[in-house]
Amino acid sequence: MHTLPSRSRGVRLALAVGLVAVGVGGAGAVHAFVQSQSKTPSANTEAGLSDAQRNALYEQNTAAFETRLKAWYAHLDQQHLDLRTLRRVGMMASVEPPAADTLAAALAKADAAVTVVVTAVHTAQASAMALPESDVTVTVVGQAKGSVAHSIVVHQLGGVIPTLDWSGAMIEDADGQPMLLPGDRAVLLLTRSADGGSYRLESYTGEYLVDAGGDVAAMPGNPFHDQVTGLTEQAFHAVVAAALHN
């Protein structure tokens, strides 16, 4: 596993949903986050408590956080949310390292290599014990490998989360696969999800955004980033085709 750099130490939500473990230490992250949201002083709340009492307090605060988080998602109109205006922060979590060190190897591992345009994004209702995940609906406009439907869902780590004061929303990005947004054009290397009805991005080597000028960009951490970033989309497709047939 690869440990992500802490690119935003102030984002306690990442700690709350990503670093929770059984016992005092992990639950304390949730406790600290919930207390920061409720503005409740934490200096003396645990003084004189036994471990069992502390765990009970952490469980109570975790439940309160969970209830508030569910209510926040329930009232969030994701369909009309302008994702491009939201602040983006890095996720403090561990993700799989790149599974391939060349484009040819990445393509060999992929079940599908497709060019897509993103049409919709919906973040699943994250809990205090889980990282946010999103269903990204895309229209497939080109296929280099595999056979997929015209419209598919890509299940992606990261998504829309509340701001620290709960007054708005921001986007939490996983390292190596920043959130795809409606209107994005990209070449994606995908693996089928266990349910067979959706796909996932290859870690680090699965996402190649195409900018407004038609140039391709690999994600930071991609082992062959410098070899493909800056290629035109047409040139990148040619490189992909060559790698598939060699």
N, C-alpha and C positions, 0 to 999 in steps of 0.2 A: 504494500500500500504506500501511497505517496502522500505526505503531509503537506497540506496547503499552507502557504505563507499567510500570516495574519495581516491582511491588507487593510483591515478596518477594525482595530481593536475596540472601537466604541460601539460596534454592532453587537449588542448583547443578545439579540434575538438568535444570532447564529450559535452563540454559546448555549442558549436555552434549548434550542431544538436540535443541536448537533452534537453536544458534548455530554449529554445526560447519560449517566451510568448507574448501575445498581449501587446503593450505598450513599454515604454522606457526601463524598466529594462531588459526584456528578449531579446529584439532586441540588446541591448548593448552588450550582450555576443557574438552575431554574429559580431557586429561591432568590438569588441576587437580582435576577432580571425582573421577577414579579415585584420585588420590593422597589426596584428603581422605577417601575411604572406607576406604582401606587403612591409613591413619594413617602412611604413609611420608613422611618429611621430603622436601621438594622443593627445598630451598635450593641444594644442590650437585649434583643429579642431572644437570644440563645443562652444568655448568661444563666448558669446553674442548671441547664437542662441535661438530662441523660441522653445517650446516643439514641435510645428508642424514642424519646420525646422530640429530639431533633428531626429524626426521620419522619415522625408523625407531622411535625410542622412543615417539613419540606413537601410531604405528600399533599397536605392541605393547600399549600401555595401553588404546587403544580396543578392541582385540580382547578384552582381559581384561574390560573393562567390559561389552562385548557378551555375553560368555559368562555373566557374573554376572547380567546383566539377564534373559537368556533363562531361566536357572535360577530366578530369582525369580518370573517369570510362570508358569513351568511348575508351581511348587509353590503358587501362589496359588489358593485356592478362591473364585473370584469369585461363584459361585452362592450361597454362604452368607455373603458379606461384607456386613456392615451398613454400607452406604455413607453413611447419614445420621450416623453417629458419627465419620466421618473428617474430619480437618482439611482445609480447602480453601485452595489457593494459586493466585495468578494466574500465567498462562503468559507468559513473556517471549518474545514472538514477534511477527511481523508478520501481520496479517490484513487481508482486504479491507475497505475502508470501506463504509458503508451505500450500497447501490445505488439507493435511493429516498429521497426526503425527505418523502413523504406516504404515508399508509396506502393510498390509491388506487393510487399508483405501485408500492408494494410488492406489492399484490395482483395488479396487472397482470403483474409479473415472475414471480410464483409459478406453478408448475404445479399446486399444490394448496394449499388452505387448509382445515385440518382441526382438529377438537377431539379430543384423545387422552388416554388414561391410560397411563402408562408401566408396563410389566410386567417388563422385564428390561434390564440394561445389561452389556455385556461389552467390556472394553478390549482392543484388538488388541495383539499382542506388539510393543511399541515397540522400536526399535533405537537405537543410539547416534547414528545419522544421521537420525533421523526423530522427529517429534513424536508423542505418543500420540494415538490415535484410538479411538473407541468405536462399537460397534453398539448402538443403543438400540431395543429392540423395544417397539412401542406398539400398543394397541388403539384403533381409530378409532371414536369414539362420535358424531361429527357431521362433516358435510362441507359447506363453503360454496362451494368451488370445486374442480373436478377430480373424478375418479373413481378411488378407490384401494381396495385390499383392506381387509378388516376388521382384519387385522393386518399391519403394515408395519415395515420397519427404517429408522431414521433414522441415517445415518452422521454422527457428530459429532466435531469436533475437541476433544481433551482426554480426560481419563479418569483411571484409577487408576494411580498410580506409587508406587515405593518411597519410604519416608522416607529422610532423609539417612544414617541409620545402618543401613538395610536391615532394621530389625527390625519394620517395620509398613508400612502403606499410607496414602496420602493422595490427594486428588483435585486434579488440575491443571485449572483452568478457562481456556478461551480467552475473551478479551474479547468481549462482545456475545452470547455463547451459552453461559452456564454449564451444566455437565452436568445433564441431566435425570436424575432418580432414580426408582427404582421407587415407584409410588404417586402420582407427580406427575400433576396434571391441567393441561393446557396447550392453548392454541390455537397452531398452528404454521403458518407459511408456508414451503412446501417447494419445492425444485427437484429434478427427477429426476437421479440420478447417471448418469454416463456408461454404466454397465453396464445401466441400465434397471431393475435389480432392487431398488434402494434409493433413498433420498431424502437430501437435505441441507437444513439450515436456511439461510434467507437470513441473511447477515451482519448482525447488530444488529437487523434488522427481522423476524426469523423466529420469535422465541420470546416467548410471552405466558403466563406462569405464572398459574394461578388458585389463590388461597390458600384456606384452610379456610373462610373467610367468604364465598367466592364472588366476590371482587374480582380484577380483572386487573391485572397489573404488566408493563409493557414493560421491556426491558433498558436499563441505562445506555448511553448512546451512540446510542440510537434517536432519530432526528431529531424524531419526533412523540411522544416519551415522555410529556410532560405532558398531551397531548390524550387519551390512552387509559388511563394508569395511574390506578387508583382506580375505574374503571367496573365495574359488576357484569358478570358473564359474559353475562347476557342483554342488557344494554345494549351491550356490546362486539360481540356477534353482530349486533345491529341496525345498528351503525355499519359493520361489515364488509359486511352485505347492502346497505346504502345506497351504499357506495363501489363495490361490484361492479356496481350497476345504474345508476350515473351516467355 
